């Protein structure tokens, strides 16, 4: 929801910036164009940047001993680490499938 609102604000800002540039108001138009462009690009790239990049569970995965309750699924989660690649993987705990929360 917030992502869509921010994308809408960024798109509106880009349209207004082009309008300001067309009527000859170059300084405010340029500032709005840059600001709106950064907002739109930042929101657009955020999903790509923080997407789960784990490609395979093959390799040497070692449990770290860390456990936490996932705030989205309310499941107990184990953390695994691959020392060859430095990747971390978050897996539902196999010995505890209870749900905690609402």
Secondary structure, DSSP 8 states (H G I E B T S, - for coil): -HHHHHHHHHHHHHHHHHHHHHTT-HHHHHHHHHHHHHHHHHHHHHHHHTS-----S-S-EEEEEEEEE-TTT-BEEEEEEETTT--EEEEE-TT---B---
